[in-house]
Amino acid sequence: MRVMILIKGNKESEAGVMPDEGFVRKMMSFNEELMKAGVLLEADGLHPSSKGARVRFSRGKTTVIDGPFAETKELIAGYWIWNVKSVQEAVEWVKRCPAPDNIDDTQEGEIEIRPIFEASDFVADLAPDIRDQTDRMRDHIEKQKTS
């Protein structure tokens, strides 16, 4: 099962503050463990929301909203995609994840785990042409990863 691990943003990540070298070393060591265990499929950090945009669809109208997204209480600062046997296995891995150095007894951080739908979850309900299109898209994405 693939899961997406969502690292929640905070004031520092939204301000574009990069983690210090000590934390990066800890995180790279953790990522190395994930790789050796065959769990890690993908990992990246995200720029602050000030560099992003949202597209809202409402009542037939499309609106583009440029960042930052100050009204939002929860933003994503980064993510992993893991291949695990269960959500519980992902929980066990996340519990081993190094906490940022700037998180102390007075601050909080949070990591969210969400299972990813696989094409096979929908196959029974999809028309054959849509299944074929889904397979072609998956193949294309996999080829891009290797090039």
LUMLUM-458671 format. One line per field, with one value per residue: residue number from 1; x, y, z of N, C-alpha, C, O, CB in turn. Coordinates in steps of 0.1 Angstrom, whole numbers, plus 5000, padded with zeros to 4 digits. Atoms other than C-alpha are relative to their C-alpha. Glycine has a CB too. Layout:
// residues N
i: [NUM:...]
nxx: [X:...]
nyy: [Y:...]
nzz: [Z:...]
caxx: [X:...]
cayy: [Y:...]
cazz: [Z:...]
cxx: [X:...]
cyy: [Y:...]
czz: [Z:...]
oxx: [X:...]
oyy: [Y:...]
ozz: [Z:...]
cbxx: [X:...]
cbyy: [Y:...]
cbzz: [Z:...]
***
This chain:
// residues 147
i: [1:2:3:4:5:6:7:8:9:10:11:12:13:14:15:16:17:18:19:20:21:22:23:24:25:26:27:28:29:30:31:32:33:34:35:36:37:38:39:40:41:42:43:44:45:46:47:48:49:50:51:52:53:54:55:56:57:58:59:60:61:62:63:64:65:66:67:68:69:70:71:72:73:74:75:76:77:78:79:80:81:82:83:84:85:86:87:88:89:90:91:92:93:94:95:96:97:98:99:100:101:102:103:104:105:106:107:108:109:110:111:112:113:114:115:116:117:118:119:120:121:122:123:124:125:126:127:128:129:130:131:132:133:134:135:136:137:138:139:140:141:142:143:144:145:146:147]
nxx: [5008:4993:5005:4994:4997:5001:4994:5007:4992:5000:4996:4987:5000:5007:4991:4989:4988:4995:4995:4986:4993:5002:5012:4999:4993:5009:5010:4994:4997:5013:5004:4991:5007:5012:4996:4994:5012:5009:5012:5000:5003:4998:5000:4996:5005:5007:4998:5010:5012:4999:4995:5009:5013:5011:5010:5013:5012:5012:5012:4997:4990:4987:4993:4986:4996:4985:4996:5001:5013:5000:5013:5000:4994:4991:4993:4991:4986:4993:5007:4994:5009:4995:5006:5001:5010:5012:4999:4993:4986:4996:5000:4988:4989:5001:4996:4985:4995:4995:5008:4991:4993:5007:5012:4996:5011:5011:5005:5006:4998:5009:4998:5013:4998:5012:4999:5002:5008:4994:5009:5008:5011:5010:5001:5013:5011:4996:5001:4987:4992:4994:4989:4988:4994:4993:4988:4991:4995:4990:4988:4994:4994:4989:4990:4994:4992:4987:4992]
nyy: [4988:4987:4990:4987:4995:4986:4993:4987:4988:4991:4986:4999:5005:4989:4989:5004:5003:5013:5007:4999:5011:5011:5006:5006:5012:5010:5004:5008:5013:5007:5004:5012:5012:5002:5005:5014:5009:5002:4992:4987:4999:4986:4990:4987:4989:4991:4986:4994:4998:4987:5002:5009:4995:5010:4998:5003:5002:4998:4996:4999:4989:5004:4989:5003:4993:5001:5001:5010:5003:4997:5004:5014:5003:5011:5000:5011:4996:5010:5013:5012:5010:5013:5013:5007:5010:4995:4987:5001:5000:4986:4994:5004:4993:4985:4998:5000:4988:4990:4988:4988:4994:4989:5004:5003:5003:4990:4999:5013:5004:5011:5007:5007:5011:5002:5010:4996:5009:5006:5002:5012:4997:4995:5008:5008:4991:4992:5005:5005:4989:4992:5009:4999:4987:5000:5008:4992:4989:5006:5004:4988:4995:5009:4998:4987:5002:5006:4993]
nzz: [5000:5000:4991:5000:4987:5002:4990:4998:5000:4988:5003:5006:5014:5007:5002:5009:4992:5003:4988:4998:5005:4991:5003:5013:4998:4994:5010:5010:4994:4999:5014:5004:4994:5008:5012:4998:4997:5011:4997:5006:5014:5004:4989:5004:4993:5008:4997:4992:5008:5007:5014:5007:5004:4999:5010:4994:5009:4993:5008:5014:5002:4996:4994:4995:4988:4998:4986:4989:4996:4986:4993:4997:4988:5002:5013:5002:5002:5007:5000:5004:5004:4995:5003:4988:5000:4993:4994:4987:5003:5002:4987:4993:5006:4996:4986:5000:5008:4991:4999:5002:4988:4994:4992:4986:4991:5001:5014:5005:5014:5003:5013:5003:5009:5008:5011:5013:5008:5012:5011:4998:4992:5008:5012:5002:5004:5012:5013:5005:5006:4989:4994:5009:4999:4987:5002:5008:4992:4991:5007:5004:4988:4996:5010:4997:4988:5004:5010]
caxx: [5000:5012:5008:5014:5031:5022:5045:5026:5040:5047:5057:5093:5085:5060:5087:5110:5134:5155:5163:5197:5224:5220:5184:5191:5216:5191:5165:5188:5198:5161:5155:5185:5167:5135:5154:5173:5139:5124:5098:5108:5093:5095:5103:5104:5099:5076:5082:5062:5026:5036:5052:5021:4986:4952:4925:4889:4859:4826:4792:4807:4834:4871:4892:4930:4942:4979:4997:5004:4974:4972:4936:4946:4954:4971:4996:5018:5056:5067:5058:5070:5054:5060:5053:5042:5021:4996:4989:5001:5035:5036:5027:5056:5080:5067:5072:5109:5111:5133:5114:5127:5152:5129:5101:5105:5083:5062:5056:5038:5044:5023:5027:4996:4994:4970:4965:4967:4941:4954:4939:4928:4906:4885:4889:4857:4836:4855:4847:4874:4885:4890:4910:4932:4937:4946:4971:4987:4990:5007:5031:5039:5046:5068:5088:5094:5107:5135:5145]
cayy: [5000:5035:5062:5099:5114:5151:5173:5203:5238:5263:5300:5292:5271:5298:5324:5304:5296:5266:5239:5240:5216:5195:5188:5181:5155:5138:5138:5124:5096:5088:5089:5065:5041:5044:5037:5006:4992:4996:5021:5054:5061:5099:5128:5165:5198:5225:5262:5285:5292:5328:5312:5291:5296:5280:5276:5278:5264:5278:5280:5276:5303:5297:5320:5320:5330:5338:5329:5334:5317:5334:5325:5288:5273:5242:5242:5214:5220:5187:5151:5116:5088:5054:5018:5001:4971:4991:5025:5012:5004:5040:5052:5033:5048:5084:5079:5074:5106:5133:5163:5197:5213:5243:5222:5223:5217:5248:5241:5214:5197:5173:5147:5133:5099:5093:5061:5067:5053:5029:5025:4990:5006:5020:4994:4974:5006:5020:5016:4997:5029:5047:5017:5018:5055:5051:5024:5046:5075:5053:5039:5074:5086:5056:5062:5099:5088:5068:5093]
cazz: [5000:4992:5017:5016:5046:5049:5069:5083:5078:5105:5108:5099:5068:5057:5061:5039:5068:5057:5084:5099:5089:5120:5113:5076:5087:5110:5083:5057:5081:5086:5048:5044:5068:5048:5016:5030:5042:5008:5021:5005:4971:4970:4993:4988:5006:4994:4990:5012:5001:4991:4960:4952:4939:4944:4918:4932:4914:4925:4908:4873:4879:4882:4904:4909:4943:4947:4979:5007:5021:5055:5062:5062:5095:5081:5052:5039:5041:5026:5019:5015:4995:5011:5002:5034:5044:5065:5079:5113:5097:5085:5120:5134:5109:5116:5153:5145:5124:5139:5152:5140:5163:5167:5182:5219:5249:5241:5204:5184:5151:5132:5104:5087:5070:5042:5021:4984:4961:4935:4901:4911:4937:4909:4882:4889:4884:4854:4818:4798:4779:4812:4826:4795:4798:4835:4826:4800:4824:4850:4825:4813:4849:4856:4824:4834:4868:4851:4825]
cxx: [5009:4993:5007:5002:5001:5007:4994:5010:4998:5004:5013:4999:4992:5008:5011:5013:5004:5004:5015:5007:4999:4987:5000:5007:4992:4990:5005:5004:4987:4996:5008:4994:4988:5004:5005:4988:4991:4987:4999:4998:5004:5000:5004:4994:4993:5003:4988:4987:5000:5005:4990:4987:4989:4990:4987:4990:4988:4989:5004:5011:5013:5008:5014:5003:5015:5003:5006:4985:4998:4988:5000:5008:5011:5005:5010:5014:5008:4993:5010:4989:5007:4993:5001:4989:4986:5002:5007:5015:5005:5001:5013:5012:5000:5004:5015:5006:5005:4991:5009:5006:4992:4987:5005:4988:4988:4994:4995:5003:4990:5003:4987:5003:4987:5002:4997:4992:5008:4990:4991:4988:4987:4996:4986:4989:5003:4997:5013:5008:5006:5011:5012:5007:5008:5013:5011:5006:5010:5013:5008:5008:5012:5012:5007:5009:5014:5008:5006]
cyy: [5012:5009:5013:5005:5015:5007:5014:5011:5007:5014:5000:4995:5010:5012:4997:4997:4985:4993:5001:4987:4987:4992:4993:4987:4989:4995:4991:4986:4992:4996:4988:4987:4996:4993:4985:4990:4998:5008:5012:4999:5014:5008:5014:5010:5009:5014:5006:5003:5014:4998:4991:5008:4989:5004:4995:4999:5002:5006:5004:5011:4994:5012:4995:5009:4998:4999:5013:4998:5001:4995:4985:4997:4988:4999:4988:5006:4990:4987:4989:4991:4987:4988:4992:4989:5005:5015:4999:4999:5015:5008:4997:5007:5015:5002:5000:5013:5011:5012:5012:5005:5011:4996:4996:4997:5009:5000:4986:4999:4989:4994:4992:4988:4997:4989:5006:4990:4995:4998:4988:5003:5004:4991:4993:5010:5008:4993:4996:5011:5008:4992:5001:5013:5001:4992:5008:5011:4995:4996:5012:5006:4992:5002:5014:4999:4995:5007:5013]
czz: [5000:5009:4997:5014:4998:5012:5001:5000:5013:4996:4993:4986:4991:4997:4991:5007:4997:5013:5001:4996:5009:4998:4986:5001:5006:4990:4989:5005:5001:4986:4995:5006:4992:4987:5001:5003:4988:5001:4992:4985:4995:5012:4995:5010:4991:5003:5008:4991:4993:4986:4993:4996:5002:4989:5006:4989:5008:4991:4985:4997:5006:5004:5004:5012:5002:5015:5005:5004:5015:5007:5003:5012:4998:4986:5000:4997:4992:5000:4996:4993:5003:4995:5013:5000:5006:5005:5014:4998:4998:5013:5007:4994:5004:5014:5001:4993:5010:5000:4997:5012:5006:5007:5014:5008:4999:4986:4996:4986:4997:4986:4998:4990:4993:4990:4986:4992:4989:4989:5002:5009:4992:4988:4998:4996:4988:4987:4994:4994:5011:5007:4992:5001:5014:5000:4992:5008:5010:4994:4996:5012:5004:4991:5003:5012:4997:4990:5006]
oxx: [5019:4981:5019:4992:5010:5002:4994:5021:4990:5007:5015:5005:4996:5006:5020:5023:4996:5009:5022:5000:4998:4987:4995:5003:4992:4987:4999:5003:4987:4991:5003:4994:4986:4998:5001:4990:4982:4977:4988:5006:5009:4994:5014:4984:4995:5006:4978:4989:4993:5003:4992:4986:4993:4989:4985:4989:4985:4991:4999:5014:5014:5009:5015:5001:5020:4996:5008:4977:4997:4989:4991:5018:5020:4998:5014:5015:5018:4982:5021:4977:5019:4981:5012:4981:4976:5014:5015:5022:5016:5010:5019:5021:5010:5010:5020:5018:4999:4986:5021:4999:4993:4980:5012:4977:4977:4984:4998:5005:4986:5007:4983:5012:4976:5011:4989:4994:5016:4978:4980:4979:4976:4985:4981:4980:4995:4998:5023:5021:5018:5021:5023:5019:5019:5023:5023:5018:5021:5023:5021:5019:5022:5024:5020:5019:5024:5019:5013]
oyy: [5013:5010:5013:5006:5020:5005:5022:5010:5004:5017:5008:5001:5012:5019:5005:4995:4976:5000:5002:4977:4976:4980:4982:4977:4977:4983:4982:4976:4980:4985:4980:4977:4984:4984:4976:4979:4991:5005:5016:4992:5015:5005:5015:5008:5009:5018:5000:5005:5016:5007:4987:5020:4978:5016:4984:5007:4995:5016:5014:5013:4987:5022:4985:5021:4987:5005:5022:5006:4992:4992:4980:5002:4987:4998:4984:5014:4993:4986:4991:4993:4985:4989:4987:4989:5000:5019:5008:5005:5018:5016:5006:5011:5021:5013:5006:5015:5013:5017:5011:5005:5014:5005:4986:4995:5006:5007:4976:5009:4982:5002:4984:4990:4996:4990:5015:4978:5002:4998:4988:4995:5003:4992:4994:5005:5016:4981:5001:5011:5013:4998:5002:5014:5007:4997:5007:5014:5001:4999:5012:5010:4997:5002:5015:5006:4998:5004:5020]
ozz: [5007:5010:4994:5022:4991:5023:4991:5006:5021:4985:4984:4977:4980:4988:4988:5001:4999:5022:4991:4994:5004:4998:4985:4995:5002:4990:4985:4998:4998:4984:4988:4999:4989:4982:4994:5000:4989:4994:4987:4978:4984:5022:4987:5017:4979:5015:5008:4979:4984:4978:4981:4997:5003:4985:5010:4980:5018:4984:4980:4986:5016:4997:5010:5011:5004:5023:4996:5001:5023:5019:5010:5014:5006:4977:5011:4988:4986:5006:4991:4996:4999:4992:5017:4991:5003:5005:5017:5006:5002:5015:5013:5002:5007:5017:5011:4994:5020:4990:5001:5023:5018:5011:5016:5003:5004:4984:5003:4978:5006:4977:5007:4981:4999:4982:4985:4993:4983:4992:4998:5009:4997:4982:4987:4989:4983:4986:4998:4996:5009:5011:4997:5001:5014:5005:4996:5007:5012:4999:4998:5011:5008:4995:5002:5013:5004:4988:4999]
cbxx: [4990:5002:5001:4992:5013:4986:5016:4991:4996:5009:5001:5009:4993:4987:5005:5002:4997:5011:4995:5004:5015:5000:4988:5007:5013:4993:4993:5013:5006:4989:5002:5014:4996:4992:5012:5010:4993:4997:4999:5012:4986:4989:5010:4995:5011:4984:5002:5004:4987:5010:5013:4996:5000:4993:5003:4997:5001:5003:4994:4988:4996:5008:4993:5010:4992:5007:5010:5008:4997:5002:4988:5006:4990:4993:5007:4996:5007:5014:4989:5007:4996:5001:5007:4998:5005:4996:4985:4995:5003:4990:4988:5002:4999:4985:4994:5005:4988:5014:4994:4992:5014:4997:4993:5008:5004:5006:5011:4985:5015:4985:5013:4990:5004:4995:4991:5014:4987:5006:5008:5009:5003:5003:5010:4996:4998:5015:4993:4997:4991:4989:4995:4995:4989:4991:4997:4993:4988:4993:4996:4990:4990:4996:4995:4988:4993:4997:4991]
cbyy: [5000:5006:4996:5010:4994:5005:5001:4999:5009:4994:5008:4991:4986:5003:5005:5010:5002:5000:4985:5004:5003:5005:5010:5009:5002:5007:5012:5007:5002:5010:5012:5002:5003:5013:5008:5001:5006:4986:5003:5007:4996:5004:4995:5004:5008:4998:5008:5013:5000:5009:4993:4989:5004:5001:4993:5010:4986:5011:5012:5004:5013:4992:5006:5003:4995:5012:4989:5004:4985:5015:5003:4993:4996:4986:5013:4990:5003:4998:5001:4992:5001:5000:4993:5009:4988:4991:5007:4987:4991:5007:4996:4984:4999:5005:4988:4988:5006:5004:5001:5010:5004:5010:4987:5012:4999:5013:5004:5000:4997:5005:4991:5010:4987:5013:4988:5002:5007:4986:4999:4989:5011:5014:4989:4994:5009:5003:5010:4990:5008:5004:4986:4998:5011:4994:4987:5006:5007:4987:4993:5011:5000:4985:5000:5010:4991:4986:5004]
cbzz: [5012:4985:5015:4991:5006:4998:4998:5012:4989:5012:5013:5008:5000:5007:5014:4990:5015:4990:4999:5014:4999:5015:5000:4990:5008:5012:4994:4995:5014:5006:4991:5006:5015:4997:4994:5012:5012:4997:5015:5003:4996:4990:5011:4986:5008:5002:4986:5007:5010:5008:5001:5010:4985:5014:4986:5011:4993:5011:5006:4993:5008:4988:5012:4988:5013:4994:5002:5012:4996:5002:4992:4988:5011:5004:4997:4990:5013:5005:4989:5012:4984:5016:4988:5012:5009:5011:5003:5007:4988:4990:5008:4999:4985:4997:5008:4993:4992:4995:5015:4992:4996:4989:4993:5006:5014:5004:4990:5002:4996:5000:5000:4993:5009:4993:5003:4992:4994:5004:4986:5006:5010:4995:5000:5014:5012:5001:4990:4989:4991:5010:5001:4986:5000:5011:4993:4987:5007:5007:4987:4995:5012:5000:4986:5003:5010:4995:4988]
***
